[in-house]
Amino acid sequence: MPIYEYRCKQCGNEFEVIQNVDDKQPPCPECDSKDIEKNLSITHTGQSSCGAPRKSPFS
Ligand SMILES: [Zn+2]
């Protein structure tokens, strides 16, 4: 399952969620707000962001 990055518009908290594509957006773990936006880039833990998304060789 892919990891999605979210950013809370309420408190600015950024968090990652592992979920299916058609799952609903989770609430912010910090303030429980549902006013969050999804970062479209899929990242892998421990990796800094690098340009184009690419498939992990470990999957
Ligand atoms: Zn929040």
PDB file of the backbone (N, CA, C, O) and the ligand in Angstrom, with CONECT records:
HET     ZN  A 101       1
ATOM      1  N   MET A   1       0.837  -1.204   0.000  1.00  0.00           N
ATOM      2  CA  MET A   1       0.000   0.000   0.000  1.00  0.00           C
ATOM      3  C   MET A   1       0.870   1.252   0.000  1.00  0.00           C
ATOM      4  O   MET A   1       1.907   1.291   0.662  1.00  0.00           O
ATOM      5  N   PRO A   2       0.462   2.241  -0.718  1.00  0.00           N
ATOM      6  CA  PRO A   2       1.251   3.481  -0.793  1.00  0.00           C
ATOM      7  C   PRO A   2       1.135   4.316   0.474  1.00  0.00           C
ATOM      8  O   PRO A   2       0.164   4.224   1.224  1.00  0.00           O
ATOM      9  N   ILE A   3       2.139   5.117   0.678  1.00  0.00           N
ATOM     10  CA  ILE A   3       2.122   6.055   1.798  1.00  0.00           C
ATOM     11  C   ILE A   3       1.765   7.438   1.277  1.00  0.00           C
ATOM     12  O   ILE A   3       2.388   7.951   0.347  1.00  0.00           O
ATOM     13  N   TYR A   4       0.755   8.028   1.892  1.00  0.00           N
ATOM     14  CA  TYR A   4       0.340   9.364   1.478  1.00  0.00           C
ATOM     15  C   TYR A   4       0.762  10.389   2.520  1.00  0.00           C
ATOM     16  O   TYR A   4       0.720  10.142   3.725  1.00  0.00           O
ATOM     17  N   GLU A   5       1.162  11.526   2.021  1.00  0.00           N
ATOM     18  CA  GLU A   5       1.503  12.633   2.902  1.00  0.00           C
ATOM     19  C   GLU A   5       0.335  13.600   2.972  1.00  0.00           C
ATOM     20  O   GLU A   5      -0.243  13.985   1.955  1.00  0.00           O
ATOM     21  N   TYR A   6       0.003  13.981   4.195  1.00  0.00           N
ATOM     22  CA  TYR A   6      -1.044  14.968   4.382  1.00  0.00           C
ATOM     23  C   TYR A   6      -0.495  16.157   5.140  1.00  0.00           C
ATOM     24  O   TYR A   6       0.495  16.070   5.865  1.00  0.00           O
ATOM     25  N   ARG A   7      -1.178  17.271   4.943  1.00  0.00           N
ATOM     26  CA  ARG A   7      -0.810  18.470   5.677  1.00  0.00           C
ATOM     27  C   ARG A   7      -2.081  19.074   6.239  1.00  0.00           C
ATOM     28  O   ARG A   7      -3.040  19.317   5.507  1.00  0.00           O
ATOM     29  N   CYS A   8      -2.085  19.314   7.525  1.00  0.00           N
ATOM     30  CA  CYS A   8      -3.249  19.870   8.191  1.00  0.00           C
ATOM     31  C   CYS A   8      -3.289  21.382   7.977  1.00  0.00           C
ATOM     32  O   CYS A   8      -2.332  22.097   8.273  1.00  0.00           O
ATOM     33  N   LYS A   9      -4.417  21.844   7.457  1.00  0.00           N
ATOM     34  CA  LYS A   9      -4.552  23.289   7.245  1.00  0.00           C
ATOM     35  C   LYS A   9      -4.836  24.005   8.556  1.00  0.00           C
ATOM     36  O   LYS A   9      -4.671  25.220   8.663  1.00  0.00           O
ATOM     37  N   GLN A  10      -5.258  23.250   9.534  1.00  0.00           N
ATOM     38  CA  GLN A  10      -5.635  23.836  10.814  1.00  0.00           C
ATOM     39  C   GLN A  10      -4.404  24.188  11.653  1.00  0.00           C
ATOM     40  O   GLN A  10      -4.274  25.314  12.134  1.00  0.00           O
ATOM     41  N   CYS A  11      -3.505  23.216  11.824  1.00  0.00           N
ATOM     42  CA  CYS A  11      -2.356  23.433  12.707  1.00  0.00           C
ATOM     43  C   CYS A  11      -1.026  23.310  11.957  1.00  0.00           C
ATOM     44  O   CYS A  11       0.035  23.525  12.543  1.00  0.00           O
ATOM     45  N   GLY A  12      -1.078  22.966  10.670  1.00  0.00           N
ATOM     46  CA  GLY A  12       0.140  22.897   9.877  1.00  0.00           C
ATOM     47  C   GLY A  12       0.918  21.609  10.059  1.00  0.00           C
ATOM     48  O   GLY A  12       2.021  21.463   9.532  1.00  0.00           O
ATOM     49  N   ASN A  13       0.347  20.677  10.801  1.00  0.00           N
ATOM     50  CA  ASN A  13       1.018  19.406  11.024  1.00  0.00           C
ATOM     51  C   ASN A  13       1.092  18.594   9.736  1.00  0.00           C
ATOM     52  O   ASN A  13       0.126  18.521   8.976  1.00  0.00           O
ATOM     53  N   GLU A  14       2.246  17.989   9.504  1.00  0.00           N
ATOM     54  CA  GLU A  14       2.396  17.111   8.348  1.00  0.00           C
ATOM     55  C   GLU A  14       2.548  15.684   8.836  1.00  0.00           C
ATOM     56  O   GLU A  14       3.320  15.408   9.755  1.00  0.00           O
ATOM     57  N   PHE A  15       1.807  14.780   8.215  1.00  0.00           N
ATOM     58  CA  PHE A  15       1.871  13.390   8.657  1.00  0.00           C
ATOM     59  C   PHE A  15       1.669  12.459   7.477  1.00  0.00           C
ATOM     60  O   PHE A  15       1.151  12.849   6.431  1.00  0.00           O
ATOM     61  N   GLU A  16       2.091  11.217   7.672  1.00  0.00           N
ATOM     62  CA  GLU A  16       1.986  10.228   6.609  1.00  0.00           C
ATOM     63  C   GLU A  16       0.997   9.148   7.004  1.00  0.00           C
ATOM     64  O   GLU A  16       0.921   8.748   8.166  1.00  0.00           O
ATOM     65  N   VAL A  17       0.246   8.688   6.028  1.00  0.00           N
ATOM     66  CA  VAL A  17      -0.743   7.658   6.282  1.00  0.00           C
ATOM     67  C   VAL A  17      -0.611   6.577   5.218  1.00  0.00           C
ATOM     68  O   VAL A  17      -0.522   6.864   4.024  1.00  0.00           O
ATOM     69  N   ILE A  18      -0.601   5.341   5.673  1.00  0.00           N
ATOM     70  CA  ILE A  18      -0.624   4.227   4.723  1.00  0.00           C
ATOM     71  C   ILE A  18      -2.071   3.824   4.495  1.00  0.00           C
ATOM     72  O   ILE A  18      -2.762   3.415   5.428  1.00  0.00           O
ATOM     73  N   GLN A  19      -2.528   3.938   3.260  1.00  0.00           N
ATOM     74  CA  GLN A  19      -3.930   3.650   2.996  1.00  0.00           C
ATOM     75  C   GLN A  19      -4.140   3.292   1.535  1.00  0.00           C
ATOM     76  O   GLN A  19      -3.276   3.509   0.686  1.00  0.00           O
ATOM     77  N   ASN A  20      -5.312   2.740   1.270  1.00  0.00           N
ATOM     78  CA  ASN A  20      -5.694   2.457  -0.102  1.00  0.00           C
ATOM     79  C   ASN A  20      -6.091   3.738  -0.813  1.00  0.00           C
ATOM     80  O   ASN A  20      -6.377   4.759  -0.188  1.00  0.00           O
ATOM     81  N   VAL A  21      -6.101   3.657  -2.135  1.00  0.00           N
ATOM     82  CA  VAL A  21      -6.373   4.851  -2.938  1.00  0.00           C
ATOM     83  C   VAL A  21      -7.765   5.401  -2.650  1.00  0.00           C
ATOM     84  O   VAL A  21      -7.959   6.616  -2.609  1.00  0.00           O
ATOM     85  N   ASP A  22      -8.723   4.518  -2.452  1.00  0.00           N
ATOM     86  CA  ASP A  22     -10.102   4.977  -2.298  1.00  0.00           C
ATOM     87  C   ASP A  22     -10.509   5.145  -0.829  1.00  0.00           C
ATOM     88  O   ASP A  22     -11.688   5.323  -0.523  1.00  0.00           O
ATOM     89  N   ASP A  23      -9.538   5.086   0.062  1.00  0.00           N
ATOM     90  CA  ASP A  23      -9.857   5.354   1.459  1.00  0.00           C
ATOM     91  C   ASP A  23     -10.139   6.838   1.666  1.00  0.00           C
ATOM     92  O   ASP A  23      -9.658   7.692   0.921  1.00  0.00           O
ATOM     93  N   LYS A  24     -10.916   7.115   2.678  1.00  0.00           N
ATOM     94  CA  LYS A  24     -11.203   8.513   2.986  1.00  0.00           C
ATOM     95  C   LYS A  24      -9.999   9.165   3.661  1.00  0.00           C
ATOM     96  O   LYS A  24      -9.111   8.494   4.187  1.00  0.00           O
ATOM     97  N   GLN A  25     -10.004  10.477   3.627  1.00  0.00           N
ATOM     98  CA  GLN A  25      -8.937  11.206   4.287  1.00  0.00           C
ATOM     99  C   GLN A  25      -9.064  11.040   5.794  1.00  0.00           C
ATOM    100  O   GLN A  25     -10.153  11.175   6.350  1.00  0.00           O
ATOM    101  N   PRO A  26      -7.957  10.750   6.446  1.00  0.00           N
ATOM    102  CA  PRO A  26      -7.973  10.629   7.899  1.00  0.00           C
ATOM    103  C   PRO A  26      -7.943  12.010   8.548  1.00  0.00           C
ATOM    104  O   PRO A  26      -7.510  12.976   7.921  1.00  0.00           O
ATOM    105  N   PRO A  27      -8.388  12.111   9.770  1.00  0.00           N
ATOM    106  CA  PRO A  27      -8.271  13.378  10.490  1.00  0.00           C
ATOM    107  C   PRO A  27      -6.834  13.602  10.937  1.00  0.00           C
ATOM    108  O   PRO A  27      -6.041  12.664  11.017  1.00  0.00           O
ATOM    109  N   CYS A  28      -6.511  14.850  11.224  1.00  0.00           N
ATOM    110  CA  CYS A  28      -5.182  15.189  11.713  1.00  0.00           C
ATOM    111  C   CYS A  28      -4.954  14.546  13.079  1.00  0.00           C
ATOM    112  O   CYS A  28      -5.793  14.687  13.968  1.00  0.00           O
ATOM    113  N   PRO A  29      -3.829  13.840  13.265  1.00  0.00           N
ATOM    114  CA  PRO A  29      -3.548  13.195  14.549  1.00  0.00           C
ATOM    115  C   PRO A  29      -3.247  14.193  15.662  1.00  0.00           C
ATOM    116  O   PRO A  29      -3.294  13.845  16.842  1.00  0.00           O
ATOM    117  N   GLU A  30      -2.943  15.410  15.294  1.00  0.00           N
ATOM    118  CA  GLU A  30      -2.610  16.425  16.295  1.00  0.00           C
ATOM    119  C   GLU A  30      -3.856  17.119  16.834  1.00  0.00           C
ATOM    120  O   GLU A  30      -4.060  17.185  18.047  1.00  0.00           O
ATOM    121  N   CYS A  31      -4.685  17.634  15.935  1.00  0.00           N
ATOM    122  CA  CYS A  31      -5.814  18.448  16.372  1.00  0.00           C
ATOM    123  C   CYS A  31      -7.154  17.843  15.960  1.00  0.00           C
ATOM    124  O   CYS A  31      -8.210  18.417  16.229  1.00  0.00           O
ATOM    125  N   ASP A  32      -7.107  16.665  15.296  1.00  0.00           N
ATOM    126  CA  ASP A  32      -8.322  15.962  14.925  1.00  0.00           C
ATOM    127  C   ASP A  32      -9.149  16.714  13.890  1.00  0.00           C
ATOM    128  O   ASP A  32     -10.338  16.447  13.721  1.00  0.00           O
ATOM    129  N   SER A  33      -8.522  17.641  13.211  1.00  0.00           N
ATOM    130  CA  SER A  33      -9.237  18.385  12.177  1.00  0.00           C
ATOM    131  C   SER A  33      -9.311  17.581  10.894  1.00  0.00           C
ATOM    132  O   SER A  33      -8.381  16.849  10.557  1.00  0.00           O
ATOM    133  N   LYS A  34     -10.416  17.717  10.179  1.00  0.00           N
ATOM    134  CA  LYS A  34     -10.523  17.047   8.883  1.00  0.00           C
ATOM    135  C   LYS A  34     -10.196  17.990   7.743  1.00  0.00           C
ATOM    136  O   LYS A  34     -10.314  17.635   6.570  1.00  0.00           O
ATOM    137  N   ASP A  35      -9.784  19.191   8.100  1.00  0.00           N
ATOM    138  CA  ASP A  35      -9.420  20.173   7.086  1.00  0.00           C
ATOM    139  C   ASP A  35      -7.968  19.988   6.702  1.00  0.00           C
ATOM    140  O   ASP A  35      -7.099  20.770   7.088  1.00  0.00           O
ATOM    141  N   ILE A  36      -7.720  18.942   5.939  1.00  0.00           N
ATOM    142  CA  ILE A  36      -6.347  18.620   5.559  1.00  0.00           C
ATOM    143  C   ILE A  36      -6.252  18.505   4.046  1.00  0.00           C
ATOM    144  O   ILE A  36      -7.251  18.312   3.353  1.00  0.00           O
ATOM    145  N   GLU A  37      -5.038  18.627   3.557  1.00  0.00           N
ATOM    146  CA  GLU A  37      -4.833  18.472   2.124  1.00  0.00           C
ATOM    147  C   GLU A  37      -3.792  17.400   1.878  1.00  0.00           C
ATOM    148  O   GLU A  37      -2.885  17.188   2.684  1.00  0.00           O
ATOM    149  N   LYS A  38      -3.940  16.727   0.747  1.00  0.00           N
ATOM    150  CA  LYS A  38      -3.045  15.627   0.434  1.00  0.00           C
ATOM    151  C   LYS A  38      -1.881  16.114  -0.405  1.00  0.00           C
ATOM    152  O   LYS A  38      -2.063  16.833  -1.387  1.00  0.00           O
ATOM    153  N   ASN A  39      -0.694  15.718  -0.013  1.00  0.00           N
ATOM    154  CA  ASN A  39       0.465  15.911  -0.875  1.00  0.00           C
ATOM    155  C   ASN A  39       0.507  14.778  -1.879  1.00  0.00           C
ATOM    156  O   ASN A  39       0.479  13.604  -1.510  1.00  0.00           O
ATOM    157  N   LEU A  40       0.573  15.135  -3.141  1.00  0.00           N
ATOM    158  CA  LEU A  40       0.465  14.103  -4.168  1.00  0.00           C
ATOM    159  C   LEU A  40       1.723  13.261  -4.290  1.00  0.00           C
ATOM    160  O   LEU A  40       1.676  12.137  -4.788  1.00  0.00           O
ATOM    161  N   SER A  41       2.839  13.798  -3.841  1.00  0.00           N
ATOM    162  CA  SER A  41       4.066  13.036  -3.949  1.00  0.00           C
ATOM    163  C   SER A  41       4.098  11.927  -2.912  1.00  0.00           C
ATOM    164  O   SER A  41       3.818  12.151  -1.734  1.00  0.00           O
ATOM    165  N   ILE A  42       4.437  10.752  -3.355  1.00  0.00           N
ATOM    166  CA  ILE A  42       4.553   9.627  -2.436  1.00  0.00           C
ATOM    167  C   ILE A  42       6.012   9.466  -2.043  1.00  0.00           C
ATOM    168  O   ILE A  42       6.886   9.299  -2.894  1.00  0.00           O
ATOM    169  N   THR A  43       6.256   9.517  -0.766  1.00  0.00           N
ATOM    170  CA  THR A  43       7.631   9.419  -0.303  1.00  0.00           C
ATOM    171  C   THR A  43       7.833   8.126   0.479  1.00  0.00           C
ATOM    172  O   THR A  43       6.876   7.451   0.860  1.00  0.00           O
ATOM    173  N   HIS A  44       9.064   7.810   0.699  1.00  0.00           N
ATOM    174  CA  HIS A  44       9.385   6.647   1.506  1.00  0.00           C
ATOM    175  C   HIS A  44      10.117   7.101   2.758  1.00  0.00           C
ATOM    176  O   HIS A  44      10.932   8.022   2.722  1.00  0.00           O
ATOM    177  N   THR A  45       9.823   6.465   3.818  1.00  0.00           N
ATOM    178  CA  THR A  45      10.376   6.884   5.090  1.00  0.00           C
ATOM    179  C   THR A  45      11.900   6.903   5.058  1.00  0.00           C
ATOM    180  O   THR A  45      12.534   5.958   4.590  1.00  0.00           O
ATOM    181  N   GLY A  46      12.469   7.976   5.554  1.00  0.00           N
ATOM    182  CA  GLY A  46      13.916   8.061   5.619  1.00  0.00           C
ATOM    183  C   GLY A  46      14.530   8.669   4.379  1.00  0.00           C
ATOM    184  O   GLY A  46      15.721   8.979   4.358  1.00  0.00           O
ATOM    185  N   GLN A  47      13.717   8.844   3.334  1.00  0.00           N
ATOM    186  CA  GLN A  47      14.228   9.438   2.118  1.00  0.00           C
ATOM    187  C   GLN A  47      13.780  10.885   2.029  1.00  0.00           C
ATOM    188  O   GLN A  47      12.623  11.204   2.300  1.00  0.00           O
ATOM    189  N   SER A  48      14.682  11.740   1.656  1.00  0.00           N
ATOM    190  CA  SER A  48      14.271  13.107   1.396  1.00  0.00           C
ATOM    191  C   SER A  48      13.617  13.176   0.025  1.00  0.00           C
ATOM    192  O   SER A  48      13.824  12.303  -0.819  1.00  0.00           O
ATOM    193  N   SER A  49      12.837  14.208  -0.185  1.00  0.00           N
ATOM    194  CA  SER A  49      12.080  14.307  -1.416  1.00  0.00           C
ATOM    195  C   SER A  49      13.001  14.450  -2.617  1.00  0.00           C
ATOM    196  O   SER A  49      13.924  15.265  -2.607  1.00  0.00           O
ATOM    197  N   CYS A  50      12.753  13.675  -3.625  1.00  0.00           N
ATOM    198  CA  CYS A  50      13.498  13.802  -4.858  1.00  0.00           C
ATOM    199  C   CYS A  50      12.522  13.837  -6.021  1.00  0.00           C
ATOM    200  O   CYS A  50      11.601  13.023  -6.092  1.00  0.00           O
ATOM    201  N   GLY A  51      12.718  14.747  -6.900  1.00  0.00           N
ATOM    202  CA  GLY A  51      11.913  15.024  -8.085  1.00  0.00           C
ATOM    203  C   GLY A  51      10.744  14.118  -8.412  1.00  0.00           C
ATOM    204  O   GLY A  51       9.720  14.150  -7.730  1.00  0.00           O
ATOM    205  N   ALA A  52      10.887  13.326  -9.431  1.00  0.00           N
ATOM    206  CA  ALA A  52       9.771  12.532  -9.920  1.00  0.00           C
ATOM    207  C   ALA A  52       9.555  11.297  -9.038  1.00  0.00           C
ATOM    208  O   ALA A  52      10.510  10.677  -8.570  1.00  0.00           O
ATOM    209  N   PRO A  53       8.288  10.958  -8.825  1.00  0.00           N
ATOM    210  CA  PRO A  53       8.008   9.736  -8.058  1.00  0.00           C
ATOM    211  C   PRO A  53       8.404   8.503  -8.858  1.00  0.00           C
ATOM    212  O   PRO A  53       8.142   8.423 -10.058  1.00  0.00           O
ATOM    213  N   ARG A  54       9.016   7.575  -8.212  1.00  0.00           N
ATOM    214  CA  ARG A  54       9.409   6.345  -8.906  1.00  0.00           C
ATOM    215  C   ARG A  54       9.125   5.158  -8.035  1.00  0.00           C
ATOM    216  O   ARG A  54       9.018   5.274  -6.814  1.00  0.00           O
ATOM    217  N   LYS A  55       9.007   4.055  -8.643  1.00  0.00           N
ATOM    218  CA  LYS A  55       8.629   2.861  -7.919  1.00  0.00           C
ATOM    219  C   LYS A  55       9.795   2.347  -7.082  1.00  0.00           C
ATOM    220  O   LYS A  55      10.947   2.342  -7.516  1.00  0.00           O
ATOM    221  N   SER A  56       9.467   1.925  -5.900  1.00  0.00           N
ATOM    222  CA  SER A  56      10.506   1.397  -5.031  1.00  0.00           C
ATOM    223  C   SER A  56      10.938   0.014  -5.496  1.00  0.00           C
ATOM    224  O   SER A  56      10.094  -0.825  -5.811  1.00  0.00           O
ATOM    225  N   PRO A  57      12.235  -0.232  -5.541  1.00  0.00           N
ATOM    226  CA  PRO A  57      12.712  -1.570  -5.932  1.00  0.00           C
ATOM    227  C   PRO A  57      12.447  -2.603  -4.845  1.00  0.00           C
ATOM    228  O   PRO A  57      12.627  -3.800  -5.072  1.00  0.00           O
ATOM    229  N   PHE A  58      12.030  -2.161  -3.688  1.00  0.00           N
ATOM    230  CA  PHE A  58      11.820  -3.087  -2.575  1.00  0.00           C
ATOM    231  C   PHE A  58      10.396  -3.596  -2.510  1.00  0.00           C
ATOM    232  O   PHE A  58      10.103  -4.490  -1.716  1.00  0.00           O
ATOM    233  N   SER A  59       9.500  -3.051  -3.326  1.00  0.00           N
ATOM    234  CA  SER A  59       8.095  -3.435  -3.257  1.00  0.00           C
ATOM    235  C   SER A  59       7.796  -4.642  -4.096  1.00  0.00           C
ATOM    236  O   SER A  59       6.652  -5.092  -4.144  1.00  0.00           O
TER     237      SER A  59
HETATM  238 ZN    ZN A 101      -3.965  19.544  12.790  1.00  0.00          ZN2+
END
